[in-house]
Amino acid sequence: AVLGSTSGSDLEAIFHGIKSGRLKAKISVVVSNKKDAFILERAGQHNVKAVFVDSTGKSREDFDKEVMKILDKEKIGLVLLIGYMKLLSNEFVAKYKNKIMNVHPSLLPAFAAGMDKNVHQQVLDYGVKVTGCTVHFVDEGTDTGQIILQKAFSVEENDTVDTLKAKVQ
């Protein structure tokens, strides 16, 4: 399963990897807390079940219980967070221990606090010369789980938040 709140550009790369045979996987469902998130449309373009779950007025725990029901119905063995702009409840993390992977737009543990464009702004503000992205397992902390892989690249003088985001994607 993929959980996402944004456009899902990384999801497109996964679909390509599956189609080309480089990835031996199947995406059964894409779930979003944003009704207009392009990730849902992207899933539909690949004939994958796309589900919107409204989080309005719900506690994190109640929202996650709804999502877990969907994942249970689909018999999900691995959960990918791709541009997912929600923190997971401890119950969700415990249920899928070592089965949740996240893509973070920095070289963790650097710039762990933040999501999406504000991470890239922190990189620019701090003046680092190298940044990148990290794929890690999710634990109870925020971006503190075991690192699976990282990819680094140089920060150029003319880079902006948008160019850094494009490089990470």
Secondary structure, DSSP 4 states (H G I P E B T S, - for coil): -EE-SS--HHHHHHHHHHHHTSS-----EEEES-TT-HHHHHHHHTT-EEEE---TT--HHHHHHHHHHHHHHTT-S-EEESS--SPPPHHHHHHTTT-EEEEESSSTTTT-S--THHHHHHHHHHT-SEEEEEEEE--SSSS-SPEEEEEEEEPPTT--HHHHHHHH-
